Amino acid sequence: MRSEPYKTFRDGRQEASPREYKLRLQIMAERQGWQCAICTRTMNPPTFDHERGRGMGGYRDDRIEDERGWINAALCLGCNGLKASQRYHWVNGKYVPNIREVQEAA
């Protein structure tokens, strides 16, 4: 019996199987030209970054696109570690910190 490639929740988010997760990471890396979405260096290996951050109140959503466009990103290992659970999002083709959260922290 074959399992589904992902589970969809009522709110639309998805949790991908390990195989699907790896495929989505590959797609993100290719669409970014194998450049880290934060530092723009070549990724080797790329890592899957969740836009909302999975820690500190974030949740897992393995989609790579939604009705707004791109979500989540491929990052180099160093940037993913430094970013930690900070929330980022795509704006005009750039992966940037959530402005409201940056302003609230200041």
C-alpha positions in Angstrom: 0.0 0.0 0.0 1.4 3.4 -1.0 1.1 6.4 1.3 0.0 9.8 0.2 2.9 12.3 -0.6 1.5 14.8 1.8 -1.3 15.5 4.4 -3.5 18.6 3.9 -4.9 20.2 7.0 -8.2 22.2 7.2 -6.3 25.5 7.1 -4.6 24.5 3.8 -1.2 23.9 5.1 0.6 20.6 4.2 2.9 18.2 5.8 4.9 16.3 3.2 6.2 12.8 3.4 10.0 12.5 3.6 10.3 11.8 -0.2 7.9 14.7 -1.1 9.8 17.0 1.3 13.1 16.3 -0.4 11.4 16.8 -3.8 10.1 20.2 -2.7 13.5 21.2 -1.4 15.0 20.3 -4.8 12.3 22.4 -6.6 13.0 25.4 -4.3 16.7 25.2 -4.9 16.3 25.0 -8.6 13.8 28.0 -8.8 16.4 30.0 -6.8 19.2 29.1 -9.1 20.9 27.1 -6.2 21.4 30.4 -4.4 20.6 30.8 -0.7 17.5 33.0 -0.4 19.3 35.1 2.3 23.0 35.4 1.5 22.8 34.4 -2.2 25.8 32.1 -2.0 25.6 28.7 -3.7 23.9 26.1 -1.5 25.7 22.8 -0.9 23.6 21.3 0.6 20.4 23.3 0.5 18.1 23.2 3.5 14.4 23.6 3.8 13.4 26.8 5.5 9.8 27.3 6.8 8.7 30.9 6.3 6.8 31.0 9.6 9.6 29.2 11.6 8.7 25.9 13.2 9.7 27.0 16.7 8.4 29.7 18.9 4.8 29.5 17.8 5.3 28.7 14.2 3.8 25.7 12.5 4.9 23.2 9.8 3.7 24.1 6.4 5.6 22.3 3.7 3.9 24.0 0.7 6.3 25.9 -1.5 3.6 28.1 -3.1 0.2 29.3 -2.1 -2.4 31.9 -3.4 0.1 34.7 -2.7 3.0 33.1 -4.6 6.2 31.5 -3.2 6.3 30.5 0.4 9.2 28.9 2.2 12.7 28.9 0.8 15.9 26.9 0.3 18.8 28.3 2.5 22.4 27.4 3.0 23.1 25.5 6.2 24.7 28.6 7.8 21.8 31.0 7.1 19.2 28.5 8.2 21.0 28.1 11.5 21.4 31.9 12.0 17.8 32.6 11.0 16.5 30.0 13.5 12.8 30.6 14.1 12.6 34.1 12.9 9.8 34.7 10.4 10.7 35.6 6.8 8.6 36.0 3.7 9.0 36.6 0.0 8.6 40.3 -1.1 9.4 41.3 -4.7 11.6 38.2 -5.2 13.6 38.7 -2.0 13.3 36.6 1.2 13.1 39.2 4.0 12.4 39.3 7.7 8.8 40.0 8.8 8.8 43.8 9.1 6.2 44.0 11.8 8.2 41.6 14.0 11.4 43.6 13.4 9.6 46.8 14.3 8.1 45.3 17.5 11.5 44.1 18.6 13.1 47.5 18.3 
